[in-house]
Amino acid sequence: MKKQSSKTTNKPVHTVRIGAVSASVFLNDGKDGAKFPSAIIRRSYKTEGGFKDSSSYGGRHLNELAAVVSGLQAWFAANYPDTGK
């Protein structure tokens, strides 16, 4: 008999992708039960074994990174206007 995991998969509520750089926004549970958003930013690259992710950015990725962050800021402002106050 196979044991089932009690872990649930938390899917992103929003994703921004420009070129090799992407950001995913997840909702997390706060202490008071309220949900709050957080973002993970990654850069994808291809190897002989397939695609991988990194949190390291070279000079050629900085424009993509800036555009992704700008998109995140706009989404957070529209959906969670009190974030960052």
PyMOL Python script that loads the backbone (N, CA, C, O; Angstrom):
from pymol import cmd

cmd.read_pdbstr("""\
ATOM      1  N   MET A   1       0.840  -1.173   0.000  1.00  0.00           N
ATOM      2  CA  MET A   1       0.000   0.000   0.000  1.00  0.00           C
ATOM      3  C   MET A   1       0.891   1.244   0.000  1.00  0.00           C
ATOM      4  O   MET A   1       1.808   1.365   0.812  1.00  0.00           O
ATOM      5  N   LYS A   2       0.609   2.157  -0.915  1.00  0.00           N
ATOM      6  CA  LYS A   2       1.410   3.365  -1.045  1.00  0.00           C
ATOM      7  C   LYS A   2       0.921   4.435  -0.071  1.00  0.00           C
ATOM      8  O   LYS A   2      -0.272   4.733  -0.006  1.00  0.00           O
ATOM      9  N   LYS A   3       1.856   5.006   0.682  1.00  0.00           N
ATOM     10  CA  LYS A   3       1.513   6.057   1.632  1.00  0.00           C
ATOM     11  C   LYS A   3       1.370   7.378   0.881  1.00  0.00           C
ATOM     12  O   LYS A   3       2.244   7.753   0.099  1.00  0.00           O
ATOM     13  N   GLN A   4       0.262   8.082   1.123  1.00  0.00           N
ATOM     14  CA  GLN A   4       0.050   9.364   0.477  1.00  0.00           C
ATOM     15  C   GLN A   4       0.652  10.478   1.311  1.00  0.00           C
ATOM     16  O   GLN A   4       0.612  10.447   2.541  1.00  0.00           O
ATOM     17  N   SER A   5       1.200  11.443   0.634  1.00  0.00           N
ATOM     18  CA  SER A   5       1.791  12.591   1.305  1.00  0.00           C
ATOM     19  C   SER A   5       0.697  13.542   1.750  1.00  0.00           C
ATOM     20  O   SER A   5      -0.282  13.757   1.036  1.00  0.00           O
ATOM     21  N   SER A   6       0.869  14.114   2.946  1.00  0.00           N
ATOM     22  CA  SER A   6      -0.093  15.088   3.441  1.00  0.00           C
ATOM     23  C   SER A   6       0.239  16.486   2.940  1.00  0.00           C
ATOM     24  O   SER A   6      -0.489  17.441   3.211  1.00  0.00           O
ATOM     25  N   LYS A   7       1.334  16.598   2.213  1.00  0.00           N
ATOM     26  CA  LYS A   7       1.774  17.880   1.683  1.00  0.00           C
ATOM     27  C   LYS A   7       0.916  18.268   0.483  1.00  0.00           C
ATOM     28  O   LYS A   7       0.695  17.456  -0.416  1.00  0.00           O
ATOM     29  N   THR A   8       0.434  19.511   0.470  1.00  0.00           N
ATOM     30  CA  THR A   8      -0.309  19.985  -0.680  1.00  0.00           C
ATOM     31  C   THR A   8       0.593  20.884  -1.513  1.00  0.00           C
ATOM     32  O   THR A   8       1.519  21.510  -0.998  1.00  0.00           O
ATOM     33  N   THR A   9       0.310  20.935  -2.788  1.00  0.00           N
ATOM     34  CA  THR A   9       1.102  21.766  -3.679  1.00  0.00           C
ATOM     35  C   THR A   9       0.515  23.165  -3.707  1.00  0.00           C
ATOM     36  O   THR A   9      -0.663  23.352  -4.012  1.00  0.00           O
ATOM     37  N   ASN A  10       1.336  24.131  -3.391  1.00  0.00           N
ATOM     38  CA  ASN A  10       0.930  25.526  -3.409  1.00  0.00           C
ATOM     39  C   ASN A  10       1.243  26.076  -4.795  1.00  0.00           C
ATOM     40  O   ASN A  10       2.410  26.271  -5.135  1.00  0.00           O
ATOM     41  N   LYS A  11       0.210  26.326  -5.597  1.00  0.00           N
ATOM     42  CA  LYS A  11       0.412  26.817  -6.959  1.00  0.00           C
ATOM     43  C   LYS A  11       0.478  28.339  -6.954  1.00  0.00           C
ATOM     44  O   LYS A  11      -0.161  28.986  -6.124  1.00  0.00           O
ATOM     45  N   PRO A  12       1.245  28.915  -7.874  1.00  0.00           N
ATOM     46  CA  PRO A  12       1.332  30.374  -7.926  1.00  0.00           C
ATOM     47  C   PRO A  12      -0.009  31.001  -8.318  1.00  0.00           C
ATOM     48  O   PRO A  12      -0.762  30.443  -9.116  1.00  0.00           O
ATOM     49  N   VAL A  13      -0.290  32.172  -7.737  1.00  0.00           N
ATOM     50  CA  VAL A  13      -1.499  32.909  -8.085  1.00  0.00           C
ATOM     51  C   VAL A  13      -1.231  33.883  -9.226  1.00  0.00           C
ATOM     52  O   VAL A  13      -2.166  34.401  -9.838  1.00  0.00           O
ATOM     53  N   HIS A  14       0.039  34.130  -9.511  1.00  0.00           N
ATOM     54  CA  HIS A  14       0.408  35.031 -10.604  1.00  0.00           C
ATOM     55  C   HIS A  14       1.833  34.712 -11.042  1.00  0.00           C
ATOM     56  O   HIS A  14       2.681  34.366 -10.219  1.00  0.00           O
ATOM     57  N   THR A  15       2.087  34.829 -12.329  1.00  0.00           N
ATOM     58  CA  THR A  15       3.426  34.604 -12.870  1.00  0.00           C
ATOM     59  C   THR A  15       3.742  35.692 -13.890  1.00  0.00           C
ATOM     60  O   THR A  15       2.894  36.070 -14.698  1.00  0.00           O
ATOM     61  N   VAL A  16       4.971  36.184 -13.840  1.00  0.00           N
ATOM     62  CA  VAL A  16       5.479  37.142 -14.821  1.00  0.00           C
ATOM     63  C   VAL A  16       6.712  36.502 -15.445  1.00  0.00           C
ATOM     64  O   VAL A  16       7.595  36.030 -14.728  1.00  0.00           O
ATOM     65  N   ARG A  17       6.782  36.482 -16.781  1.00  0.00           N
ATOM     66  CA  ARG A  17       7.961  35.925 -17.450  1.00  0.00           C
ATOM     67  C   ARG A  17       8.377  36.862 -18.570  1.00  0.00           C
ATOM     68  O   ARG A  17       7.567  37.268 -19.404  1.00  0.00           O
ATOM     69  N   ILE A  18       9.655  37.193 -18.567  1.00  0.00           N
ATOM     70  CA  ILE A  18      10.245  37.967 -19.659  1.00  0.00           C
ATOM     71  C   ILE A  18      11.583  37.314 -19.979  1.00  0.00           C
ATOM     72  O   ILE A  18      12.494  37.300 -19.152  1.00  0.00           O
ATOM     73  N   GLY A  19      11.688  36.776 -21.184  1.00  0.00           N
ATOM     74  CA  GLY A  19      12.907  36.084 -21.577  1.00  0.00           C
ATOM     75  C   GLY A  19      13.174  34.902 -20.659  1.00  0.00           C
ATOM     76  O   GLY A  19      12.297  34.066 -20.441  1.00  0.00           O
ATOM     77  N   ALA A  20      14.376  34.834 -20.126  1.00  0.00           N
ATOM     78  CA  ALA A  20      14.777  33.725 -19.265  1.00  0.00           C
ATOM     79  C   ALA A  20      14.402  33.941 -17.805  1.00  0.00           C
ATOM     80  O   ALA A  20      14.573  33.039 -16.984  1.00  0.00           O
ATOM     81  N   VAL A  21      13.890  35.129 -17.470  1.00  0.00           N
ATOM     82  CA  VAL A  21      13.603  35.469 -16.073  1.00  0.00           C
ATOM     83  C   VAL A  21      12.101  35.385 -15.820  1.00  0.00           C
ATOM     84  O   VAL A  21      11.299  35.889 -16.606  1.00  0.00           O
ATOM     85  N   SER A  22      11.735  34.746 -14.717  1.00  0.00           N
ATOM     86  CA  SER A  22      10.323  34.655 -14.350  1.00  0.00           C
ATOM     87  C   SER A  22      10.162  34.853 -12.851  1.00  0.00           C
ATOM     88  O   SER A  22      11.087  34.641 -12.068  1.00  0.00           O
ATOM     89  N   ALA A  23       8.965  35.265 -12.483  1.00  0.00           N
ATOM     90  CA  ALA A  23       8.618  35.418 -11.071  1.00  0.00           C
ATOM     91  C   ALA A  23       7.280  34.746 -10.843  1.00  0.00           C
ATOM     92  O   ALA A  23       6.373  34.852 -11.669  1.00  0.00           O
ATOM     93  N   SER A  24       7.159  34.060  -9.730  1.00  0.00           N
ATOM     94  CA  SER A  24       5.907  33.429  -9.335  1.00  0.00           C
ATOM     95  C   SER A  24       5.501  33.979  -7.984  1.00  0.00           C
ATOM     96  O   SER A  24       6.320  34.084  -7.071  1.00  0.00           O
ATOM     97  N   VAL A  25       4.217  34.333  -7.862  1.00  0.00           N
ATOM     98  CA  VAL A  25       3.683  34.863  -6.610  1.00  0.00           C
ATOM     99  C   VAL A  25       2.861  33.768  -5.947  1.00  0.00           C
ATOM    100  O   VAL A  25       1.998  33.153  -6.574  1.00  0.00           O
ATOM    101  N   PHE A  26       3.138  33.534  -4.682  1.00  0.00           N
ATOM    102  CA  PHE A  26       2.431  32.533  -3.893  1.00  0.00           C
ATOM    103  C   PHE A  26       1.732  33.212  -2.726  1.00  0.00           C
ATOM    104  O   PHE A  26       2.198  34.236  -2.228  1.00  0.00           O
ATOM    105  N   LEU A  27       0.609  32.639  -2.289  1.00  0.00           N
ATOM    106  CA  LEU A  27      -0.065  33.133  -1.095  1.00  0.00           C
ATOM    107  C   LEU A  27       0.344  32.270   0.085  1.00  0.00           C
ATOM    108  O   LEU A  27       0.290  31.042   0.017  1.00  0.00           O
ATOM    109  N   ASN A  28       0.749  32.915   1.155  1.00  0.00           N
ATOM    110  CA  ASN A  28       1.177  32.232   2.372  1.00  0.00           C
ATOM    111  C   ASN A  28       0.220  32.564   3.501  1.00  0.00           C
ATOM    112  O   ASN A  28      -0.451  33.596   3.473  1.00  0.00           O
ATOM    113  N   ASP A  29       0.157  31.690   4.493  1.00  0.00           N
ATOM    114  CA  ASP A  29      -0.702  31.908   5.654  1.00  0.00           C
ATOM    115  C   ASP A  29       0.033  32.723   6.700  1.00  0.00           C
ATOM    116  O   ASP A  29       1.143  32.374   7.102  1.00  0.00           O
ATOM    117  N   GLY A  30      -0.591  33.819   7.143  1.00  0.00           N
ATOM    118  CA  GLY A  30      -0.027  34.639   8.206  1.00  0.00           C
ATOM    119  C   GLY A  30      -0.434  34.110   9.569  1.00  0.00           C
ATOM    120  O   GLY A  30      -1.257  33.200   9.671  1.00  0.00           O
ATOM    121  N   LYS A  31       0.139  34.679  10.609  1.00  0.00           N
ATOM    122  CA  LYS A  31      -0.149  34.240  11.981  1.00  0.00           C
ATOM    123  C   LYS A  31      -1.614  34.422  12.346  1.00  0.00           C
ATOM    124  O   LYS A  31      -2.182  33.607  13.073  1.00  0.00           O
ATOM    125  N   ASP A  32      -2.229  35.492  11.841  1.00  0.00           N
ATOM    126  CA  ASP A  32      -3.625  35.766  12.171  1.00  0.00           C
ATOM    127  C   ASP A  32      -4.605  35.083  11.219  1.00  0.00           C
ATOM    128  O   ASP A  32      -5.808  35.340  11.280  1.00  0.00           O
ATOM    129  N   GLY A  33      -4.106  34.224  10.350  1.00  0.00           N
ATOM    130  CA  GLY A  33      -4.954  33.509   9.404  1.00  0.00           C
ATOM    131  C   GLY A  33      -5.123  34.215   8.073  1.00  0.00           C
ATOM    132  O   GLY A  33      -5.676  33.647   7.131  1.00  0.00           O
ATOM    133  N   ALA A  34      -4.652  35.448   7.988  1.00  0.00           N
ATOM    134  CA  ALA A  34      -4.747  36.189   6.729  1.00  0.00           C
ATOM    135  C   ALA A  34      -3.712  35.656   5.741  1.00  0.00           C
ATOM    136  O   ALA A  34      -2.660  35.155   6.137  1.00  0.00           O
ATOM    137  N   LYS A  35      -4.018  35.766   4.480  1.00  0.00           N
ATOM    138  CA  LYS A  35      -3.085  35.352   3.424  1.00  0.00           C
ATOM    139  C   LYS A  35      -2.225  36.549   3.030  1.00  0.00           C
ATOM    140  O   LYS A  35      -2.708  37.681   2.987  1.00  0.00           O
ATOM    141  N   PHE A  36      -0.954  36.295   2.744  1.00  0.00           N
ATOM    142  CA  PHE A  36      -0.084  37.355   2.253  1.00  0.00           C
ATOM    143  C   PHE A  36       0.751  36.811   1.095  1.00  0.00           C
ATOM    144  O   PHE A  36       1.145  35.645   1.100  1.00  0.00           O
ATOM    145  N   PRO A  37       1.017  37.663   0.106  1.00  0.00           N
ATOM    146  CA  PRO A  37       1.755  37.215  -1.067  1.00  0.00           C
ATOM    147  C   PRO A  37       3.262  37.320  -0.884  1.00  0.00           C
ATOM    148  O   PRO A  37       3.760  38.186  -0.164  1.00  0.00           O
ATOM    149  N   SER A  38       3.969  36.429  -1.543  1.00  0.00           N
ATOM    150  CA  SER A  38       5.427  36.526  -1.625  1.00  0.00           C
ATOM    151  C   SER A  38       5.833  36.041  -3.018  1.00  0.00           C
ATOM    152  O   SER A  38       5.124  35.255  -3.645  1.00  0.00           O
ATOM    153  N   ALA A  39       6.973  36.520  -3.483  1.00  0.00           N
ATOM    154  CA  ALA A  39       7.402  36.203  -4.844  1.00  0.00           C
ATOM    155  C   ALA A  39       8.750  35.494  -4.847  1.00  0.00           C
ATOM    156  O   ALA A  39       9.611  35.746  -4.004  1.00  0.00           O
ATOM    157  N   ILE A  40       8.905  34.612  -5.805  1.00  0.00           N
ATOM    158  CA  ILE A  40      10.170  33.938  -6.061  1.00  0.00           C
ATOM    159  C   ILE A  40      10.572  34.301  -7.486  1.00  0.00           C
ATOM    160  O   ILE A  40       9.787  34.135  -8.420  1.00  0.00           O
ATOM    161  N   ILE A  41      11.794  34.795  -7.649  1.00  0.00           N
ATOM    162  CA  ILE A  41      12.289  35.182  -8.972  1.00  0.00           C
ATOM    163  C   ILE A  41      13.393  34.211  -9.373  1.00  0.00           C
ATOM    164  O   ILE A  41      14.298  33.920  -8.591  1.00  0.00           O
ATOM    165  N   ARG A  42      13.300  33.713 -10.611  1.00  0.00           N
ATOM    166  CA  ARG A  42      14.254  32.713 -11.092  1.00  0.00           C
ATOM    167  C   ARG A  42      14.692  33.034 -12.514  1.00  0.00           C
ATOM    168  O   ARG A  42      14.006  33.737 -13.256  1.00  0.00           O
ATOM    169  N   ARG A  43      15.839  32.506 -12.864  1.00  0.00           N
ATOM    170  CA  ARG A  43      16.322  32.555 -14.246  1.00  0.00           C
ATOM    171  C   ARG A  43      16.451  31.119 -14.730  1.00  0.00           C
ATOM    172  O   ARG A  43      17.083  30.294 -14.069  1.00  0.00           O
ATOM    173  N   SER A  44      15.865  30.821 -15.863  1.00  0.00           N
ATOM    174  CA  SER A  44      15.939  29.477 -16.440  1.00  0.00           C
ATOM    175  C   SER A  44      17.093  29.401 -17.429  1.00  0.00           C
ATOM    176  O   SER A  44      17.407  30.372 -18.118  1.00  0.00           O
ATOM    177  N   TYR A  45      17.711  28.244 -17.486  1.00  0.00           N
ATOM    178  CA  TYR A  45      18.758  28.008 -18.473  1.00  0.00           C
ATOM    179  C   TYR A  45      18.746  26.533 -18.854  1.00  0.00           C
ATOM    180  O   TYR A  45      18.275  25.680 -18.102  1.00  0.00           O
ATOM    181  N   LYS A  46      19.275  26.258 -20.037  1.00  0.00           N
ATOM    182  CA  LYS A  46      19.245  24.898 -20.568  1.00  0.00           C
ATOM    183  C   LYS A  46      20.616  24.256 -20.445  1.00  0.00           C
ATOM    184  O   LYS A  46      21.639  24.879 -20.729  1.00  0.00           O
ATOM    185  N   THR A  47      20.620  22.999 -20.015  1.00  0.00           N
ATOM    186  CA  THR A  47      21.835  22.192 -19.966  1.00  0.00           C
ATOM    187  C   THR A  47      21.614  20.979 -20.862  1.00  0.00           C
ATOM    188  O   THR A  47      20.540  20.806 -21.438  1.00  0.00           O
ATOM    189  N   GLU A  48      22.628  20.154 -20.971  1.00  0.00           N
ATOM    190  CA  GLU A  48      22.471  18.923 -21.753  1.00  0.00           C
ATOM    191  C   GLU A  48      21.388  18.029 -21.161  1.00  0.00           C
ATOM    192  O   GLU A  48      20.750  17.261 -21.882  1.00  0.00           O
ATOM    193  N   GLY A  49      21.179  18.126 -19.849  1.00  0.00           N
ATOM    194  CA  GLY A  49      20.188  17.290 -19.182  1.00  0.00           C
ATOM    195  C   GLY A  49      18.796  17.889 -19.125  1.00  0.00           C
ATOM    196  O   GLY A  49      17.886  17.260 -18.587  1.00  0.00           O
ATOM    197  N   GLY A  50      18.603  19.076 -19.659  1.00  0.00           N
ATOM    198  CA  GLY A  50      17.289  19.717 -19.618  1.00  0.00           C
ATOM    199  C   GLY A  50      17.377  21.126 -19.055  1.00  0.00           C
ATOM    200  O   GLY A  50      18.448  21.732 -19.025  1.00  0.00           O
ATOM    201  N   PHE A  51      16.250  21.630 -18.616  1.00  0.00           N
ATOM    202  CA  PHE A  51      16.196  22.991 -18.083  1.00  0.00           C
ATOM    203  C   PHE A  51      16.428  23.001 -16.581  1.00  0.00           C
ATOM    204  O   PHE A  51      16.024  22.083 -15.867  1.00  0.00           O
ATOM    205  N   LYS A  52      17.087  24.056 -16.114  1.00  0.00           N
ATOM    206  CA  LYS A  52      17.341  24.257 -14.687  1.00  0.00           C
ATOM    207  C   LYS A  52      17.028  25.701 -14.339  1.00  0.00           C
ATOM    208  O   LYS A  52      16.876  26.544 -15.223  1.00  0.00           O
ATOM    209  N   ASP A  53      16.931  25.982 -13.037  1.00  0.00           N
ATOM    210  CA  ASP A  53      16.667  27.328 -12.541  1.00  0.00           C
ATOM    211  C   ASP A  53      17.829  27.814 -11.708  1.00  0.00           C
ATOM    212  O   ASP A  53      18.549  27.024 -11.096  1.00  0.00           O
ATOM    213  N   SER A  54      18.005  29.130 -11.690  1.00  0.00           N
ATOM    214  CA  SER A  54      19.053  29.754 -10.893  1.00  0.00           C
ATOM    215  C   SER A  54      18.522  31.054 -10.314  1.00  0.00           C
ATOM    216  O   SER A  54      17.583  31.642 -10.851  1.00  0.00           O
ATOM    217  N   SER A  55      19.120  31.500  -9.223  1.00  0.00           N
ATOM    218  CA  SER A  55      18.794  32.818  -8.670  1.00  0.00           C
ATOM    219  C   SER A  55      19.970  33.766  -8.870  1.00  0.00           C
ATOM    220  O   SER A  55      20.087  34.773  -8.171  1.00  0.00           O
ATOM    221  N   SER A  56      20.833  33.447  -9.815  1.00  0.00           N
ATOM    222  CA  SER A  56      21.995  34.263 -10.159  1.00  0.00           C
ATOM    223  C   SER A  56      21.741  34.921 -11.516  1.00  0.00           C
ATOM    224  O   SER A  56      21.212  34.293 -12.433  1.00  0.00           O
ATOM    225  N   TYR A  57      22.126  36.202 -11.631  1.00  0.00           N
ATOM    226  CA  TYR A  57      21.839  36.959 -12.848  1.00  0.00           C
ATOM    227  C   TYR A  57      23.097  37.637 -13.349  1.00  0.00           C
ATOM    228  O   TYR A  57      23.800  38.297 -12.584  1.00  0.00           O
ATOM    229  N   GLY A  58      23.382  37.476 -14.629  1.00  0.00           N
ATOM    230  CA  GLY A  58      24.500  38.171 -15.249  1.00  0.00           C
ATOM    231  C   GLY A  58      24.020  39.485 -15.852  1.00  0.00           C
ATOM    232  O   GLY A  58      22.822  39.770 -15.869  1.00  0.00           O
ATOM    233  N   GLY A  59      24.956  40.275 -16.340  1.00  0.00           N
ATOM    234  CA  GLY A  59      24.625  41.567 -16.909  1.00  0.00           C
ATOM    235  C   GLY A  59      23.591  41.504 -18.015  1.00  0.00           C
ATOM    236  O   GLY A  59      22.760  42.403 -18.138  1.00  0.00           O
ATOM    237  N   ARG A  60      23.633  40.452 -18.822  1.00  0.00           N
ATOM    238  CA  ARG A  60      22.683  40.360 -19.929  1.00  0.00           C
ATOM    239  C   ARG A  60      21.256  40.064 -19.479  1.00  0.00           C
ATOM    240  O   ARG A  60      20.325  40.175 -20.275  1.00  0.00           O
ATOM    241  N   HIS A  61      21.072  39.688 -18.208  1.00  0.00           N
ATOM    242  CA  HIS A  61      19.737  39.384 -17.695  1.00  0.00           C
ATOM    243  C   HIS A  61      19.130  40.539 -16.908  1.00  0.00           C
ATOM    244  O   HIS A  61      17.967  40.468 -16.512  1.00  0.00           O
ATOM    245  N   LEU A  62      19.894  41.595 -16.676  1.00  0.00           N
ATOM    246  CA  LEU A  62      19.425  42.658 -15.787  1.00  0.00           C
ATOM    247  C   LEU A  62      18.210  43.402 -16.333  1.00  0.00           C
ATOM    248  O   LEU A  62      17.332  43.778 -15.556  1.00  0.00           O
ATOM    249  N   ASN A  63      18.132  43.625 -17.638  1.00  0.00           N
ATOM    250  CA  ASN A  63      16.941  44.278 -18.196  1.00  0.00           C
ATOM    251  C   ASN A  63      15.706  43.409 -18.018  1.00  0.00           C
ATOM    252  O   ASN A  63      14.632  43.914 -17.691  1.00  0.00           O
ATOM    253  N   GLU A  64      15.851  42.101 -18.232  1.00  0.00           N
ATOM    254  CA  GLU A  64      14.735  41.180 -18.028  1.00  0.00           C
ATOM    255  C   GLU A  64      14.334  41.157 -16.561  1.00  0.00           C
ATOM    256  O   GLU A  64      13.147  41.166 -16.237  1.00  0.00           O
ATOM    257  N   LEU A  65      15.322  41.128 -15.677  1.00  0.00           N
ATOM    258  CA  LEU A  65      15.058  41.118 -14.240  1.00  0.00           C
ATOM    259  C   LEU A  65      14.307  42.380 -13.823  1.00  0.00           C
ATOM    260  O   LEU A  65      13.333  42.308 -13.074  1.00  0.00           O
ATOM    261  N   ALA A  66      14.759  43.536 -14.308  1.00  0.00           N
ATOM    262  CA  ALA A  66      14.104  44.803 -13.966  1.00  0.00           C
ATOM    263  C   ALA A  66      12.660  44.829 -14.465  1.00  0.00           C
ATOM    264  O   ALA A  66      11.770  45.310 -13.763  1.00  0.00           O
ATOM    265  N   ALA A  67      12.425  44.318 -15.667  1.00  0.00           N
ATOM    266  CA  ALA A  67      11.073  44.303 -16.219  1.00  0.00           C
ATOM    267  C   ALA A  67      10.164  43.358 -15.438  1.00  0.00           C
ATOM    268  O   ALA A  67       8.992  43.668 -15.222  1.00  0.00           O
ATOM    269  N   VAL A  68      10.687  42.219 -15.014  1.00  0.00           N
ATOM    270  CA  VAL A  68       9.903  41.278 -14.209  1.00  0.00           C
ATOM    271  C   VAL A  68       9.552  41.909 -12.863  1.00  0.00           C
ATOM    272  O   VAL A  68       8.410  41.810 -12.414  1.00  0.00           O
ATOM    273  N   VAL A  69      10.517  42.553 -12.219  1.00  0.00           N
ATOM    274  CA  VAL A  69      10.257  43.210 -10.933  1.00  0.00           C
ATOM    275  C   VAL A  69       9.222  44.322 -11.110  1.00  0.00           C
ATOM    276  O   VAL A  69       8.351  44.489 -10.257  1.00  0.00           O
ATOM    277  N   SER A  70       9.303  45.078 -12.194  1.00  0.00           N
ATOM    278  CA  SER A  70       8.322  46.126 -12.470  1.00  0.00           C
ATOM    279  C   SER A  70       6.922  45.531 -12.623  1.00  0.00           C
ATOM    280  O   SER A  70       5.947  46.085 -12.115  1.00  0.00           O
ATOM    281  N   GLY A  71       6.830  44.408 -13.320  1.00  0.00           N
ATOM    282  CA  GLY A  71       5.548  43.720 -13.457  1.00  0.00           C
ATOM    283  C   GLY A  71       5.014  43.234 -12.122  1.00  0.00           C
ATOM    284  O   GLY A  71       3.811  43.301 -11.868  1.00  0.00           O
ATOM    285  N   LEU A  72       5.904  42.745 -11.270  1.00  0.00           N
ATOM    286  CA  LEU A  72       5.498  42.322  -9.924  1.00  0.00           C
ATOM    287  C   LEU A  72       4.982  43.504  -9.115  1.00  0.00           C
ATOM    288  O   LEU A  72       3.959  43.400  -8.440  1.00  0.00           O
ATOM    289  N   GLN A  73       5.691  44.625  -9.184  1.00  0.00           N
ATOM    290  CA  GLN A  73       5.265  45.813  -8.445  1.00  0.00           C
ATOM    291  C   GLN A  73       3.870  46.249  -8.873  1.00  0.00           C
ATOM    292  O   GLN A  73       3.044  46.598  -8.031  1.00  0.00           O
ATOM    293  N   ALA A  74       3.604  46.232 -10.169  1.00  0.00           N
ATOM    294  CA  ALA A  74       2.285  46.617 -10.671  1.00  0.00           C
ATOM    295  C   ALA A  74       1.213  45.648 -10.183  1.00  0.00           C
ATOM    296  O   ALA A  74       0.127  46.071  -9.787  1.00  0.00           O
ATOM    297  N   TRP A  75       1.513  44.350 -10.209  1.00  0.00           N
ATOM    298  CA  TRP A  75       0.540  43.354  -9.760  1.00  0.00           C
ATOM    299  C   TRP A  75       0.273  43.479  -8.262  1.00  0.00           C
ATOM    300  O   TRP A  75      -0.878  43.433  -7.828  1.00  0.00           O
ATOM    301  N   PHE A  76       1.340  43.636  -7.470  1.00  0.00           N
ATOM    302  CA  PHE A  76       1.169  43.800  -6.026  1.00  0.00           C
ATOM    303  C   PHE A  76       0.348  45.054  -5.733  1.00  0.00           C
ATOM    304  O   PHE A  76      -0.545  45.017  -4.887  1.00  0.00           O
ATOM    305  N   ALA A  77       0.635  46.162  -6.418  1.00  0.00           N
ATOM    306  CA  ALA A  77      -0.089  47.418  -6.190  1.00  0.00           C
ATOM    307  C   ALA A  77      -1.573  47.273  -6.518  1.00  0.00           C
ATOM    308  O   ALA A  77      -2.418  47.825  -5.814  1.00  0.00           O
ATOM    309  N   ALA A  78      -1.893  46.538  -7.577  1.00  0.00           N
ATOM    310  CA  ALA A  78      -3.286  46.357  -7.978  1.00  0.00           C
ATOM    311  C   ALA A  78      -4.037  45.378  -7.085  1.00  0.00           C
ATOM    312  O   ALA A  78      -5.235  45.540  -6.853  1.00  0.00           O
ATOM    313  N   ASN A  79      -3.340  44.363  -6.582  1.00  0.00           N
ATOM    314  CA  ASN A  79      -4.009  43.292  -5.842  1.00  0.00           C
ATOM    315  C   ASN A  79      -3.804  43.338  -4.337  1.00  0.00           C
ATOM    316  O   ASN A  79      -4.639  42.833  -3.587  1.00  0.00           O
ATOM    317  N   TYR A  80      -2.718  43.928  -3.886  1.00  0.00           N
ATOM    318  CA  TYR A  80      -2.395  44.028  -2.461  1.00  0.00           C
ATOM    319  C   TYR A  80      -1.828  45.416  -2.192  1.00  0.00           C
ATOM    320  O   TYR A  80      -0.640  45.547  -1.898  1.00  0.00           O
ATOM    321  N   PRO A  81      -2.663  46.461  -2.288  1.00  0.00           N
ATOM    322  CA  PRO A  81      -2.160  47.836  -2.191  1.00  0.00           C
ATOM    323  C   PRO A  81      -1.497  48.174  -0.862  1.00  0.00           C
ATOM    324  O   PRO A  81      -0.721  49.128  -0.800  1.00  0.00           O
ATOM    325  N   ASP A  82      -1.775  47.429   0.195  1.00  0.00           N
ATOM    326  CA  ASP A  82      -1.160  47.717   1.497  1.00  0.00           C
ATOM    327  C   ASP A  82       0.194  47.046   1.672  1.00  0.00           C
ATOM    328  O   ASP A  82       0.865  47.272   2.679  1.00  0.00           O
ATOM    329  N   THR A  83       0.608  46.227   0.711  1.00  0.00           N
ATOM    330  CA  THR A  83       1.897  45.548   0.800  1.00  0.00           C
ATOM    331  C   THR A  83       3.023  46.566   0.760  1.00  0.00           C
ATOM    332  O   THR A  83       3.041  47.454  -0.093  1.00  0.00           O
ATOM    333  N   GLY A  84       3.953  46.434   1.678  1.00  0.00           N
ATOM    334  CA  GLY A  84       5.112  47.322   1.696  1.00  0.00           C
ATOM    335  C   GLY A  84       4.920  48.587   2.495  1.00  0.00           C
ATOM    336  O   GLY A  84       5.815  49.430   2.545  1.00  0.00           O
ATOM    337  N   LYS A  85       3.765  48.736   3.124  1.00  0.00           N
ATOM    338  CA  LYS A  85       3.536  49.942   3.938  1.00  0.00           C
ATOM    339  C   LYS A  85       3.872  49.685   5.376  1.00  0.00           C
ATOM    340  O   LYS A  85       3.743  50.581   6.210  1.00  0.00           O
TER     341      LYS A  85
END
""", "prot")
cmd.dss("prot")
cmd.show_as("cartoon", "prot")
cmd.util.cbc("prot")
cmd.orient("prot")
